[in-house]
Amino acid sequence: MFSDSDGFYAWTASDESGRGACGITGEPGRAAALLSRTLGLLAPGAMGTVRLVRLDRLARHPTYIYGPTVLCVRRTAQAPTIVTGE
């Protein structure tokens, strides 16, 4: 179980038509796997990221504070491919 002070990983994927999915998990490997699986279902050119997040304990309603991007992936015609420098 994770406490609200632990870091989490937010993943999101979308293609040019607006299709996509997103989620939050406490495990970086699971975030990368879910992102890769989702991108495999989207059209070539789709993009996805994994970002560090933490729960904002001072917010009135549950809110995440987003940190740096730790993974950026683009869907090519063959498979999801890691992108660096974007």
BADREN-584575 format. One record per residue: residue in three letters; x, y, z of N, C-alpha, C, O in turn. Coordinates in steps of 0.05 Angstrom, whole numbers, padded with zeros to 5 digits, always signed. Example, Ala and Ser with C-alpha at 12.3 -4.5 7.8 and 13.67 -1.06 7.14 Angstrom:
2
ALA+00264-00114+00156+00246-00090+00156+00264-00066+00156+00285-00066+00169 SER+00257-00045+00142+00273-00021+00143+00258+00001+00157+00268+00023+00161 
END
This chain:
86
MET+00017-00024+00000+00000+00000+00000+00018+00025+00000+00039+00025+00012 PHE+00009+00046-00014+00024+00070-00016+00011+00092+00001-00013+00094+00003 SER+00028+00109+00013+00017+00132+00027+00016+00156+00008+00028+00155-00013 ASP+00003+00177+00017+00000+00200-00001+00026+00216-00004+00027+00235-00020 SER+00047+00209+00011+00073+00223+00007+00091+00208-00012+00111+00219-00021 ASP+00083+00184-00019+00099+00169-00039+00095+00180-00067+00074+00192-00073 GLY+00115+00176-00084+00112+00184-00112+00096+00163-00127+00096+00139-00121 PHE+00082+00173-00147+00067+00155-00165+00076+00161-00193+00092+00179-00198 TYR+00065+00146-00212+00072+00149-00240+00047+00152-00256+00030+00134-00257 ALA+00044+00174-00270+00021+00179-00287+00029+00173-00316+00049+00183-00326 TRP+00013+00157-00329+00019+00151-00357-00005+00160-00374-00028+00159-00365 THR+00001+00170-00398-00020+00179-00416-00012+00173-00445+00012+00176-00452 ALA-00031+00166-00461-00025+00160-00490-00049+00170-00506-00072+00168-00498 SER-00043+00182-00530-00064+00190-00548-00053+00192-00576-00030+00195-00581 ASP-00072+00190-00595-00065+00192-00623-00078+00217-00634-00092+00232-00620 GLU-00073+00222-00660-00083+00247-00672-00114+00249-00673-00124+00271-00675 SER-00128+00226-00672-00157+00227-00673-00169+00232-00645-00193+00235-00643 GLY-00152+00234-00625-00162+00238-00598-00167+00213-00582-00174+00215-00558 ARG-00163+00190-00594-00165+00165-00579-00142+00162-00560-00120+00172-00566 GLY-00146+00149-00537-00124+00145-00519-00133+00135-00492-00156+00127-00489 ALA-00115+00135-00473-00121+00126-00446-00100+00137-00427-00079+00147-00436 CYS-00106+00136-00401-00087+00146-00382-00091+00132-00355-00112+00118-00352 GLY-00072+00134-00337-00075+00122-00311-00053+00130-00292-00034+00143-00300 ILE-00056+00121-00267-00036+00126-00246-00030+00100-00233-00048+00084-00228 THR-00004+00095-00228+00004+00071-00214+00028+00077-00196+00042+00097-00200 GLY+00033+00061-00177+00056+00064-00159+00081+00051-00168+00102+00054-00155 GLU+00080+00037-00191+00103+00022-00200+00112+00033-00228+00096+00032-00247 PRO+00137+00041-00231+00146+00052-00257+00145+00031-00279+00138+00038-00302 GLY+00151+00007-00273+00151-00014-00294+00122-00020-00304+00118-00024-00327 ARG+00103-00019-00286+00075-00023-00293+00066+00001-00310+00051-00003-00330 ALA+00073+00025-00303+00066+00048-00319+00076+00046-00348+00062+00051-00367 ALA+00102+00037-00350+00114+00034-00377+00100+00012-00392+00095+00015-00416 ALA+00093-00010-00379+00079-00032-00393+00051-00025-00402+00044-00031-00424 LEU+00036-00011-00385+00010-00002-00393+00011+00018-00416-00006+00017-00434 LEU+00030+00036-00415+00034+00055-00436+00040+00041-00462+00028+00047-00483 SER+00059+00023-00462+00067+00008-00486+00043-00008-00497+00039-00008-00522 ARG+00028-00021-00480+00005-00037-00490-00015-00019-00502-00027-00025-00523 THR-00021+00004-00490-00041+00023-00501-00031+00034-00528-00047+00036-00546 LEU-00006+00042-00529+00004+00053-00555+00003+00032-00577-00001+00039-00600 GLY+00006+00007-00570+00004-00015-00590-00024-00017-00602-00027-00028-00624 LEU-00044-00007-00589-00071-00007-00598-00079+00018-00614-00100+00019-00627 LEU-00062+00038-00613-00068+00064-00626-00054+00065-00653-00037+00049-00660 ALA-00061+00085-00669-00050+00089-00695-00021+00098-00694-00012+00111-00675 PRO-00005+00090-00715+00023+00100-00716+00023+00131-00714+00005+00145-00725 GLY+00042+00141-00700+00044+00169-00694+00034+00177-00667+00039+00199-00657 ALA+00020+00159-00653+00010+00164-00626+00034+00169-00608+00056+00157-00612 MET+00030+00185-00588+00051+00191-00568+00042+00185-00540+00018+00185-00534 GLY+00061+00179-00523+00054+00174-00495+00077+00182-00477+00100+00183-00485 THR+00070+00188-00452+00090+00195-00432+00084+00182-00405+00061+00174-00399 VAL+00105+00179-00389+00103+00172-00361+00115+00195-00346+00138+00203-00351 ARG+00100+00206-00326+00110+00228-00310+00109+00221-00280+00091+00206-00272 LEU+00127+00232-00265+00126+00229-00236+00104+00247-00226+00100+00270-00235 VAL+00088+00237-00206+00067+00254-00194+00067+00248-00164+00077+00227-00155 ARG+00056+00266-00149+00051+00261-00121+00024+00274-00113+00015+00293-00126 LEU+00012+00264-00093-00014+00274-00083-00009+00300-00069+00008+00302-00051 ASP-00025+00321-00076-00023+00347-00062-00040+00345-00037-00064+00346-00037 ARG-00026+00342-00014-00040+00339+00011-00054+00364+00021-00071+00362+00038 LEU-00047+00387+00010-00059+00412+00018-00083+00420+00002-00097+00439+00008 ALA-00089+00406-00020-00111+00413-00037-00137+00405-00024-00139+00386-00009 ARG-00158+00421-00030-00185+00415-00019-00196+00390-00030-00210+00375-00016 HIS-00192+00385-00055-00201+00361-00069-00176+00345-00078-00155+00357-00083 PRO-00178+00319-00081-00154+00304-00089-00142+00315-00115-00156+00317-00135 THR-00117+00322-00113-00103+00334-00136-00075+00323-00137-00063+00318-00116 TYR-00065+00319-00161-00037+00310-00165-00020+00334-00173-00028+00352-00187 ILE+00005+00334-00163+00025+00353-00171+00043+00338-00190+00056+00318-00183 TYR+00045+00347-00215+00060+00333-00235+00089+00342-00236+00095+00366-00235 GLY+00107+00323-00237+00135+00327-00238+00146+00322-00266+00131+00325-00286 PRO+00171+00315-00268+00184+00312-00294+00174+00287-00309+00164+00268-00297 THR+00177+00288-00335+00172+00265-00352+00195+00246-00350+00218+00255-00353 VAL+00189+00221-00345+00211+00201-00343+00213+00183-00367+00232+00168-00370 LEU+00192+00183-00383+00192+00166-00407+00174+00178-00428+00152+00187-00422 CYS+00183+00179-00453+00168+00189-00475+00169+00168-00497+00191+00160-00505 VAL+00146+00160-00507+00145+00138-00527+00127+00147-00551+00107+00159-00547 ARG+00136+00140-00575+00121+00145-00599+00114+00118-00612+00131+00101-00613 ARG+00090+00116-00622+00081+00091-00637+00090+00094-00666+00081+00112-00680 THR+00108+00076-00675+00115+00075-00703+00098+00054-00717+00080+00042-00704 ALA+00102+00050-00742+00086+00030-00756+00092+00002-00746+00075-00016-00747 GLN+00117-00002-00735+00124-00029-00725+00117-00034-00696+00106-00055-00690 ALA+00122-00014-00679+00118-00018-00650+00123+00008-00635+00135+00027-00646 PRO+00115+00010-00609+00122+00033-00594+00153+00036-00591+00166+00016-00587 THR+00163+00060-00594+00192+00065-00594+00198+00088-00574+00184+00108-00574 ILE+00218+00084-00557+00226+00105-00538+00237+00129-00553+00252+00127-00572 VAL+00228+00153-00544+00237+00178-00556+00253+00193-00535+00245+00195-00512 THR+00275+00204-00543+00291+00220-00525+00293+00248-00537+00293+00252-00561 GLY+00296+00268-00519+00301+00295-00528+00276+00310-00538+00279+00330-00552 GLU+00252+00300-00533+00228+00314-00541+00212+00321-00517+00190+00333-00520 
END
